Amino acid sequence: MKALRAIRERLGTLWWYAAVMFAVQRAGDLINLYIGLCLVPDYVPEAELGAVLPLSQIGGALGLPLSILLLPFTKFLNTYATRGEFGKVKRLLRDAFVLAVVLFVGTMAYARAVMPLVFERMRVADGRLGLLIVASGVVGTLSPVFVNALQGLKKFRVLAVLGVLSAPVRLVAMLVCLPIRALSGYFVGQIAPNVLYMLGSLVGLRRQLGREVRSEPYWRTDWRPILRYAIPGGVLLAMGVLQSGVETFVIRHRLPDVESAGYYVISRFAELGSHAGITLSFLMFPLVAESHERGGRSHRVLWQTMGLSLLAGLALAAGLYVFGPWLLGLRAVWRPYAAQAPLMALLTLVFAVRSALACFSTYEAACGRFGFVGYLAALVVAECAVLYGLTGYSFFAGWLPPGWIAWMASLEAARLSFLLRAMLLTSLLALVCMAVQLGLRYRRMGLTVAAQPREADDVHG
């Protein structure tokens, strides 16, 4: 125990819990890999397999209004906790839950009109699937309210325990429900761990929610900074949902079943390239926000998290490029997609760059800075327009000159390779813009990365 305590003190809060959460999440990843690469392809036919990811994104899109309204939650919960204002923490938690319940009803009503159009384009039957997708999206939006409360109050131990349990709970739900109705069973499995997080968070937050803590109002004094944070943050969140939704939607809508199903399979491997960045950005937010609230600096942790995210993703991309064909040949359900092995490495690069961008945006949001939202939103909108415009160029016949239509047709954009290259290009452009922004800031501050003051790095403990 003394040795572990010494290691923890040497690493500091961020890197100790990053190691713990990384180990916990990687153990869960083994189960989730089995679900995503074995269970789901075994039960979901190829004709429907490519619809799994875009339908999941639709659930997130339906919960977007709630996500935007709850966006300032983590930032201000962390601010109040840092100040010791637990009465405001309690009121904030209560208001977030009430808001979620109200918007749940509105989302259900809206989805009844929208979902038939979605199913038509996804080439799947409705049944009760629409209800499950909406429930998955809303519960998936509400669950982070409780998780972010644990995150903002730095209850990383509770988060680690829930992380250990979530993947087995999802596996059990999938084993029970997938044989009954494949796609519906998949979404039951998506709902189950979110319910676990909500119930477990209530237990972990009992001190902040107990009767001995008296609720205190916060809106009258803090509504201006809350709105200043929520508006640009909402734009950023909406752009993320738009980008991921359009990418998966266009792959399913414009490409044949075999390519959209192949994208599902290769993305299960490629997403591993983003896990290091996701873990680090999740843990970094409350620590950087607290440091910023106290007037400290934490530039070094930004470079460390971004660097590790990129290195981990690049290493995985190299491995998948070399061993991808062999890997996809291991199981009969993967072999039809072995020709897409080089694209698996390309997609891993996309996820690796975006995980580094996630570290950057998390760092900036924790400090209350959103200057990057403008160029990021412009790039996302441009990418979405290109993906859907070039793959559906016939829509513009009669509106654009015939020469333009012929040029668009010559690109043959309705190919997975073209779409993934466009995604990588957009991500790299965003990374370049981010580097320019940081360079200008350091020049303005008279700082260099090598000359960061040691005292600034208080997130290391």
JOBELKA-V39185 format. One line per field, one symbol per residue. burial: 1 if it has 24 or more other ideal C-beta (glycine too) atoms within 12 Angstrom, else 0. A space follows every 10 residues. Layout:
BEGIN
burial->???
END
This chain:
BEGIN
burial->0000000000 0111111111 1101110110 1110111111 1111010111 1111111111 1111111111 1111111111 1100110111 1111111011 0011001100 1000100110 1111010011 0111111111 1111111111 1111110111 0111111111 1011101100 1111111111 1111111101 1101100110 0010000100 0100010011 0111111111 1111111111 1111101111 1111111111 1111111111 1111111111 1110011111 1111110111 0111011001 1001001100 0011001101 1111111111 1111111111 1111111111 0110111011 0111011111 1110000000 0000000100 0011111111 1111011101 1011101100 1000000000 0000011111 0
END
